[in-house]
Amino acid sequence: MFFAEHHITKSMLYADFEAILDGMVGVPEFARKEMRGAYCLINGQLKVKALVLFLIGFDEDGMADTTWNIPLRHLAEHGGPGPDMGSGPIRLACRSQCPVAWHQDQLWDPSMKPGANDFVAVRDLLRQRGPKMGLEMDEDLPPPTAPPVLSEEDIPTLGAAEPDPERVRLARTIKELRLRIHTLESGQKEEMAQLRYAQQQKEEILNTQLEKVLMQFKTLKSQNAALREQNSSLKEQLEALRRDQQEQSRQDRQQGSETERLRQQYQLELEQRLEEERARLSDELHSKEMEVLNRDDLIAQLRKDVAGLKHQQMKVSNAGGEQMLRKLESLGLSFIAFHPGAGHVSIGADQISDYMENPLAFAARKCLVTEDHYRVWLAHYENPVCQVAVGPEARACGKRVIRVDVPNQFKPGVSDCNSNRCPHCRSDAAIDNVLKFR
């Protein structure tokens, strides 16, 4: 049985579980999960005699871990006492009481809370689904009459007298309470270990962050000292520049009048040169525009002449060629072309020009389909493979599909796709047999 939260999601016979362990089948719903399992030994009355609570992991394809090797039957036969599930105290192997110490980490403790009791879930599932799994109850088997297993600390020495039923019930209750206490203590220890581990991780992160902050503080402190020194140096340079500027201003005031005169003279000369250059460039631009207009007219006239000559030459050539073809046709000569899907097509003399202009369009009309449809079918006919885009690069699947030989029976997106294989390209024995036969 396999548990999810506090209910059972899947149950099977041990033979089916061995097939999963051998890698013959997988369980896709358990992919990338570590499942909690329960190995049950039952009697003819469908009552539990022994129970082993184990953990098992599955990979991304739902296949069981190949390194898993827990001896379930050995643990079931040597397990400690457990609760009474209808046939006396069971033998229980879990994390809190594991007969083989090195398998303890691969077991788990059951929940015994009211409303979420794993033992009750196992008992109810056997009662409901046992017959569906092929487990038949032996009506002729008498109910178990084995004496209860009691330790010396549970029942005092009574001599030859039979144990009191109330004492037996109390002893079983005490054992169940001890098992629950062990389970709770184990769960509490595991939670404490996880909390300690989380606290250690948090302390390490905080220590790392503190070291980074201290390092940043030291860096900023050294940068601050360097900036202060740079600030004082810049202040000194600013004072020196201010003194130099004042001295330069005084000298500029003395030379200001001469500089203004020279600036005005230079500006007048510059404007005169610019005006002369603008006039020269304007004349050159006008002459170039006239040359371009004359060239465009000449090109247009030449193109017109070339088109007329071509048209005239084509008329003469077509007339002569058509006359020759009609003469050949009258002599009994016929033109036949082969195209896939259309077969051998007879071409008349008046159809030669259309055929030479676009042979595929001519063949498509013979097949009663459009040219684009015929091109897609032709690609499928030459290479019948699956065209479904798969993978992050959206490449074609490339798996073989059954070829459609008639163009008008071909359906793009349907005939060139293998729905049994894509998008995961899984094997399809039926299509492989057809392709091998072909």
HELIX and SHEET records of a PDB file:
HELIX    1   1 TYR A   14  LEU A   21  1                                   8    
HELIX    2   2 PRO A   28  PHE A   30  5                                   3    
HELIX    3   3 LEU A   72  GLU A   77  1                                   6    
HELIX    4   4 ALA A  101  GLN A  106  5                                   6    
HELIX    5   5 ASP A  118  ARG A  129  1                                  12    
HELIX    6   6 PRO A  131  MET A  133  5                                   3    
HELIX    7   7 PRO A  165  SER A  330  1                                 166    
HELIX    8   8 ALA A  349  GLN A  351  5                                   3    
HELIX    9   9 ILE A  352  GLU A  357  1                                   6    
HELIX   10  10 PRO A  359  LYS A  366  1                                   8    
HELIX   11  11 GLU A  371  GLU A  382  1                                  12    
HELIX   12  12 PRO A  407  GLN A  409  5                                   3    
HELIX   13  13 ALA A  429  PHE A  437  1                                   9    
SHEET    1   A 6 HIS A   7  LYS A  10  0                                        
SHEET    2   A 6 PHE A   2  ALA A   4 -1                                        
SHEET    3   A 6 GLU A  34  ILE A  42 -1                                        
SHEET    4   A 6 VAL A  48  GLY A  57 -1                                        
SHEET    5   A 6 PRO A  89  ALA A  93  1                                        
SHEET    6   A 6 GLY A  80  ASP A  84 -1                                        
SHEET    1   B 2 MET A 112  LYS A 113  0                                        
SHEET    2   B 2 ALA A 116  ASN A 117 -1                                        
SHEET    1   C 2 PHE A 335  HIS A 339  0                                        
SHEET    2   C 2 GLY A 343  ILE A 347 -1                                        
SHEET    1   D 2 ALA A 389  VAL A 390  0                                        
SHEET    2   D 2 ARG A 395  ALA A 396 -1                                        
END                                                                             
